Amino acid sequence: MDNSTIYVRERGNLRRVGDIILAQPKAPPSSSCRRTNPFVLRKEHFIFTYNEEGSLRYTTKSLFDITLLFVADNIQHVDSLVGFPDQIGDRLFVAAEENRVFLNPDISQKALKLFSDAYGDLVLSSLCLRNRFPLLHERITEIKTFHSLKSLDLFGCRLGDDHELFQHLTSTSLASLTQLFIGGNHLSDVGLQRLTAPIRIMQKGLDSLELLDVSYNPISEIALRYLKCLPKLVKLDASGTNMKLGTGLKTTVWNLLGLIPSEKPLNTFDHSGCKTEGWAEQVVNQWETSSCQMPKQKKMEESRASALRFFGRQKFVREVLNAAPLISENGKEANLEKLHFYKPTANNSISGKMDPSTTKCLQIRNPSCNIRKRKQESNKCDTSRQSPPTKTKRSSSLVFTAEDTDLLNSY
C-alpha cells in the first residue's frame, strides 16, 4: 500500500492522486514492530467492553467511524468540505480535535480554514480573548481563519497603535462582526485613525458593527470623528478615556455618531455574556493550555541558530507574561465614571428621561422634534434654521489627509 498509486473518484471519474503521504499510525511504546500500512486494523477500530461475567469483549466500529478516523488523520489532504452535511462536519471536527490536529502548527491553519470555509459560524461565532494576550500572539495565524465571527473580545490584548491584526479586523473576512471589544489596548487617537483608515477611504469593512468598546484607552474627542465610518454603530463604551462627560462631549457624540449618553451602565459592556462559542471552543482551550508550556524547538543544522531561536522566544514569552497589566487589579477602574452611549429608537419617548443638556443636544440635531415651538416661530427663523446633517452629507464631506493616504498605502 505504501508504494502503490492512489486513485480517487470525482464526478464519476477516477483521478490519480500524487504527492500524498498518508499519516502513519503511532505504534504503542511497548511494541517493537512498526506498522506502515494505514489500513491495518488498529486499536481505534474496536470498541472494548466487559460482559456480566467480567470478560473483555470487543466489537468493531462501523465503517463510517473508521472512515471518519482516517479522514481526520489526513485532514491536511482534504481539498474542501463544502456541501457535506453539518452533522458530518461536526463529527469530523471532533475526531480531528481528539487527534490533536489543531495543535500541530504545520497543519492547524489549513485544517481550521477548511472547516471555516464550509461551516462558517458553526466553527466559531464568538471568540473571547479578554486579557489573554499571550494566546493571541502565539495563535494569531490560526485566529485569522475564523472569518465568520459575530463577537470578538480583544480587551487587554496589548494591540497598541500598529498591530498586524488591524488589517484583518477591517477586511471582508469579518464582514459579519457585530460586536468588537478593543478596550485596554494602549490605543490612542493615532491608532484608531490607523484602524479605520481603510474603512474611511474605501468605504468597506465593519459594515455590520453595532457595538464598539474602546474603553481604558488614551483617546480623546478627536478620535470620535474616525468612527463616523461605522454606519450601524448603536452602542459605544468610552469609559476610562481622556473624554469627560459634559455638554460639549454630548453635543459632539450626537452630531458625529447620533448617540446619547446612558444614565445607567449598559449590561452589554460588563463582559458577563462574552464567551467563546462554537465547535472550536475546546480548541482555544487546548491552545491556552499548551501555550503555558515551552514547546520543543525543532532540531536545526546549526546549533547557534537553534540557540538564538530558543532564547529569543523565551525572552518574548517572559516579557509578555511579566509585563504589568494594562488595567489595575485593585478595582479602581470599577469606580470610574462609565461613559456609555447608545442610539435612541424614539426621540419623543425618551426625551422625558434625559437631563436638560442631553435634551438640548437632541433638539439641536433634530429640530423637528419640537413641532409646537417651530409653529410659533416666524417663517424667517424657520428658513434660517439649518437642517440636520444626514449620512450622505457626512460621507461626502469626508476629507482625507496625506496621512490617511499613507496609511492606506501601507495596507
Secondary structure as UniProt FT lines:
FT   TURN            2..3
FT   STRAND          6..10
FT   TURN            11..12
FT   STRAND          13..17
FT   TURN            29..30
FT   TURN            38..39
FT   HELIX           43..45
FT   STRAND          46..50
FT   TURN            52..53
FT   STRAND          56..60
FT   HELIX           63..73
FT   HELIX           75..77
FT   TURN            82..83
FT   HELIX           86..98
FT   TURN            99..100
FT   HELIX           101..103
FT   TURN            105..107
FT   HELIX           108..119
FT   HELIX           120..122
FT   STRAND          126..128
FT   TURN            130..131
FT   HELIX           133..138
FT   HELIX           140..143
FT   TURN            144..145
FT   TURN            147..148
FT   STRAND          151..153
FT   TURN            155..156
FT   HELIX           165..169
FT   HELIX           172..174
FT   TURN            175..176
FT   STRAND          179..181
FT   HELIX           189..202
FT   TURN            207..208
FT   STRAND          211..213
FT   TURN            215..216
FT   HELIX           221..227
FT   TURN            228..229
FT   TURN            231..232
FT   STRAND          235..237
FT   TURN            239..240
FT   HELIX           247..257
FT   STRAND          260..261
FT   HELIX           267..269
FT   TURN            279..280
FT   HELIX           281..291
FT   HELIX           303..322
FT   TURN            329..330
FT   HELIX           332..335
FT   STRAND          340..342
FT   HELIX           347..350
FT   HELIX           351..353
FT   HELIX           356..365
FT   HELIX           367..369
FT   HELIX           371..376
FT   HELIX           379..384
FT   HELIX           391..396
FT   HELIX           402..410
//
